[in-house]
Amino acid sequence: MIETERLRLSPLSRAQAEHIIAGERTGQPWAVGYPRSDDQDVARMFLTAPPAEDGFGPLQIVDRRTALVIGGIGFFGPPDALGLVELGYGVAPEVEGRGYATEALRALLAWAYRTGRVTRAIAVVRPPQRRRARVGRRAPASATASSMSACSSPAVSTSRSFRPLRTSGPGGGEPVTRAGARDK
């Protein structure tokens, strides 16, 4: 579990995934717009895939104030041999624009880089998901964006890549990840 000032990122359980797929809202602590169709897709993948390594599977974004699940975030598996991971994220429509996705993405990336296993993270954003692309630009430690050519698949238009920028911590201590820096 990862916590921020406003959020808790909790691993998705099998029971929760089954409720999401079935759309069984009764008794579930869900925001009105959760789950989205993307969340149902993730739940289906989660139930059919081998168990995820700790932290490298789907997580639910929980508003700590209301204890409601407001979205989902997570990796599509553990880092590859080069330390690359792919991730996805999204929040319920009624909470968009409040910085929740950015806060969750920053926390998840910080956790991933602290494991020492991740050197780069990418998120693929489809054209109608402009808000998600803006989240990616605001969130990471270090980011580069590359637009796919006009003849690429219309389903995938922008790829966002996140890498940590290491600087000395306060007093020269432990390295920290600094937000907002750019790759060269």
N, C-alpha and C positions, 0 to 999 in steps of 0.2 A: 504494500500500500504506500502511496506517495501522497503527502499532504502539502497544501499551500495555504495561504491566508484564508482563501474562500472555498477551496475545493479539496476533495479527497478522490484520488484515482484508485479504484478498487478492482482487483481482478474479476473478470466475468466468470461466474460459476456455470456448471452444466444446467442446473435448475433454472437459473436466470435466462440462459440462452434458450431453453425450451419455452419459457414464458414469452420471450421476445418473438420467437418464430410463430408461436400460436396466437400472438396478439392478446394474450390473457392479461388484462390490466387489473382485474380484481385483486386487491391486496398488495399490489406492486407499488413501491414508492417512486413513481415515474412522473416527470413533468408532462403536461398535456401533449406536447409535440414529440414525445419520446415513446416508443422507439420510431426512428425514421426507417425508410426502406433500406438505407445503407446499414443500419444497425441490425436489421433482420438478415441481410446478406452476411455480415460478419458473424452473427450467431450460427448461421448454417455452416460456414467454413470452420468455425470453432468446434462444432460438434462432430465434424467429419475428419478433422485433421488430427495428427498425433498430438499428445499433450504438449503445450508450449512450455519452454524453459521459463523459470521464474522471471516475471517482469516483461517477457518478450511476447506476450499474447495480448488479447483484447482487454481493455480496462473500461470501466464505467466511470463517467465524470459525475461526481456527486456534489451538489451544493451543500456545503457544511451547515449553512444557516437553516435551510429547509429540510435537509436530509433526502431531497428528491434527486433521482438520476436525471441529469439534464443533457447527457450526450455520451459519446463514446470516443475513445482514442486508443491507439496501440500499434504494435508492430505486427507485420505479416510474417513473423518468424524471427529466429535468432540472427545475430550478425553472421555474414559469410566469412570466408577465410581472410578477406581484406578488411573486415570490420564494418562492412556496409549493411545497413538495415533499411527496410522500407516501412513507412508508417502511414496511417490515415487518421482522420479526426473529423468530428462534426458535433454540433449541438442542436438542440431543439429550436425551431424557428422563433419561439417566443423569448428566448434568451440570447439570440444573436445580437451582436453589437455591444455587448457588455464586457467584453474582454475575457470571457471564460475560456474560449478555445485557445487564445494566446497564452493565458496563464497556465492552462493544462499542458500545452505544447512545450513551453519553456521548462516546466517541471519535469516532464518526461524526458526531454533531451538532456537536461542536466543530470538526471539519474543515469541515463544510458551512457553518457560520457564518463561518469564517475566509475562505472563498472570496469573501465579499462579495455572493454571488448569492442566498443564502437568507435570507429574513426570518422564515419560519415553516415548521415541519415538522409533519405530522400522521401518526398511526398509527391505523388502525381495528382494534379488537380485538373478536373474536366472544365471545359468552357463555362457552363452555367454556374460553376462554383466559385465565383469571383471573391466572395467573402473569405473562403478558405485560402485562396491565394494571398489575400491581404494578411491573414493570420500568419502565414508562413514568412512573409516579408518582415513582420514585426517581431516574431518570436525568437529566432535562433541566435546562437552565439556567433556564428559566421555563416553567411549565406551567399550562394551564387544561384542565379536563375538562368535557365536556358529555355527559349521558346522552340518548340518543334517546328519544322518547316510546314508551310501551308498544305503540302501534299501528304502530311502524316495523318494518321487516323484522327477523325474528328472527335473521337471519344477521349483522346489524350492530347492536350494542347500545351500544357506547361509542366515542367518538372522542376521541383525546388529541391536544392541540395543544402544540407546543414552540416558544417564541420566546426569543431570546437576551436576557439582561439585561446591558447594557454598563456596566462600572465602570472606573475608572482602575486600571491595573496598578500593581504595586509601584513606588514612586517616581514615580507620575504618568505612567508610560510608556504603552506600547501597551495599548489596551483589552483586557480579558479577559472571558470568560464565567464567571459565578458560578453554581454549582450550587445548587439548592434554592429559588431565589426564585420568587415567584408573580406572575402578571399581576394587575392590579387590575380 
